[in-house]
Amino acid sequence: MPELVKETYAGGQYRPLTQEQIEKIHKATLQVLENTGVEVNHREALELLEKNGARVDYDSKKAYLTAELIERCIESAPTDVVLYGREDKHNLDLSGERVYMGTGGTALNVLDLEGKRRRSNLKDIKDIARLVDALENVHFYVCPVFPNELDKEVVDVNRFYSSILNTSKHIMGGVYTVDGVRKVVELSAELAGGLEQLQKKPFISIITCTMSPLKFDGTYTELMFEAARSGIPLATPSAPLAGATGPATLAGTLVQLNAEALAGIVLVQLVKPGNPVLYSAVPTTIDMRTMAFCFGSVEMGIMNAASAQLSHYYKLPVYNTAGVSDSKIPDVQAGYEKAASAIMAGLAGSNYVHDAAGLLEGAMTASYAQYVIDNEIIGMAMRSVRGIEVTDDTLAVDAINNVGPAGNYLSDTHTIKFMKSECYFNNVADRQSYPLWSEAGSTDACQRATQIAKELIAAHKPLGVEQKLDAKIRSMIPEIV
C-alpha cells in the first residue's frame, strides 16, 4: 500500500438511504437502462455496446443495457483506486469510505486578491495551484478556472502543465480536444519516467462529462475513449438538475443519476477493462420559483451523500460534490451553504469530493479568499468525520479523579497531552474578545483570508519541475505557454 496523505479519516456515519432504499434505486436503475436506454452519439461506442450484449438502435442512437452487461463492467472496474501526488504525502487512497476534499471547476471568472471580479486566465491557474499546494486541508487540485486568453486547442496542455508546475498534489481536469488529451498524457509520462510508470502511479486524472438526461455527447465520448486507452483514471460525471434535467423528486433524480453513472463505467470498462474509473455523480436542484440553478441547496448535499452510499453499494470509489454555494461573494450565505454540504458528504464517506474549495456563484467564479476560508471549512468537516475517540485514555477517568470536584484541568497532564490533537484550530476565524478584535482592525473573515492568500502565494515554494526536464517538455510540446 502506498504512503497516504496524512490523517486519513473514514466517513459513513451519515446514511440518508436505508439498505432497502438503495436496493430499490438499484432495481429501478436497471429498468431504466434496459427499457429507456441511453443516447450515445458515437458510432464506435454503439458498436462496442452491441458487441457486448446491449440492444442498439443505430437510427435513434440509443443503447439498451442489460443487467448482465452492467454487472460485468462493475466487476471489471477497480474497487481500490489510488490517485497519486508527485510527493507521496499527497497520495489518495479512495477505497472504502475514506474521505478527501479538493477544488473543482471550470469557472470562467475569478474574484481576485483585490476583490475584483474579472475573467480568469492562465496566471490564475498557476497562482491558485500554488495557494492550494500550501493549504493543508485541500487534498487535491482539480484545474479550477478556464484560461480565457488561450485558444481551445492549447487549453488542455497549458492547464495541466501550469498546475503541475505549482502543486505536487494530485491533478484532475476536464479536457477539450483529443490532441490535448494526448499531449497531457505525453508530458505527464515524461515526468513520470514513462507511460507505464504513469499508469502505475497516476498523478493526473481526467474528467469527461455525461449529459443529463441519459445522453453521451459524441465529443465527450471520444475524449473518454482516448483517456481510457491511455490508462489514465477517469471521472465521467453527470449533473442532473432535479425538476429540470432530472425528475422533480430526489429519489427519481438518484435513479437517473445512477443510470448515467453506471453507463459511464460500462463504456470505460468496455474500452479498457480494469481501467480506474470513479462512480461520478453531481446531482443538483433548481429553484422551482424562478428556475434558477441551485448549487448550494441542502437537497444537493443530501443527494451527494446518497450517491456516496450508492457507490459503496457497488464497491466503487465515488467522485461527487460538496462545499459549494450560489453566493456571489465570500459571505454568510457562502459559509452556511458550503459547510452544510461539506459535512454531509464527509460524514457519508464520499471519497473524492470536488468543488469543495474556492468556488462561488454556482461554480462560475473562483475566489482567492474563498480558498482559504474553505480550507478551514474542510478542516472542520474532516474533524467531524474523525468523530470521537473513546479509549481508556480519552475517557479521562484518572484525570477526573486527579482534579476532583471544583478543580481545574488547565494544568493537568491529561490536558497537556491532548491539547494539540483533540480540537481543530482555525486560522481564519477570530476568537478574540470584541475589544481585542476592534483594536486589531475590526477585520472580517474575508479580509483576513485575503491577506493569508496573498502571503501564501508570495512565500510558498512548490515542488516544481527540474529545469532541464522543463526545457525538454517545452521543446516536445511548443504549445506550452
Sequence and secondary structure as in RCSB ss.txt:
>XXXX:A:sequence
MPELVKETYAGGQYRPLTQEQIEKIHKATLQVLENTGVEVNHREALELLEKNGARVDYDSKKAYLTAELIERCIE
SAPTDVVLYGREDKHNLDLSGERVYMGTGGTALNVLDLEGKRRRSNLKDIKDIARLVDALENVHFYVCPVFPNEL
DKEVVDVNRFYSSILNTSKHIMGGVYTVDGVRKVVELSAELAGGLEQLQKKPFISIITCTMSPLKFDGTYTELMF
EAARSGIPLATPSAPLAGATGPATLAGTLVQLNAEALAGIVLVQLVKPGNPVLYSAVPTTIDMRTMAFCFGSVEM
GIMNAASAQLSHYYKLPVYNTAGVSDSKIPDVQAGYEKAASAIMAGLAGSNYVHDAAGLLEGAMTASYAQYVIDN
EIIGMAMRSVRGIEVTDDTLAVDAINNVGPAGNYLSDTHTIKFMKSECYFNNVADRQSYPLWSEAGSTDACQRAT
QIAKELIAAHKPLGVEQKLDAKIRSMIPEIV
>XXXX:A:secstr
     SS  B  S  SS HHHHHHHHHHHHHIIIII EEE  HHHHHHHHHTT EEETTTTEEE  HHHHHHHHH
HS SS EE  SSGGG EE STTB EEEE   BSEEE TTS EEE  HHHHHHHHHHHHH TT   EE  B  TTS
 GGGHHHHHHHHHHHH  S EEEE   HHHHHHHHHHHHHHHTSHHHHHHS SEEEE   BTTTEE HHHHHHHH
HHHHTT  EE  B  EETTTB SSHHHHHHHHHHHHHHHHHHHHHHSTT  EEEEB  EEEETTTTEEESS HHH
HHHHHHHHHHHHHTT  EEEE S    SSSSHHHHHHHHHHHHHHHHHT SEEEEEESEEGGGTEEEHHHHHHHH
HHHHHHHHHHH     TTTTTHHHHHHH TT   TT HHHHHHTTTSS   SSS  S HHHHHHTT   HHHHHH
HHHHHHHHH       HHHHHHHHHH TT  
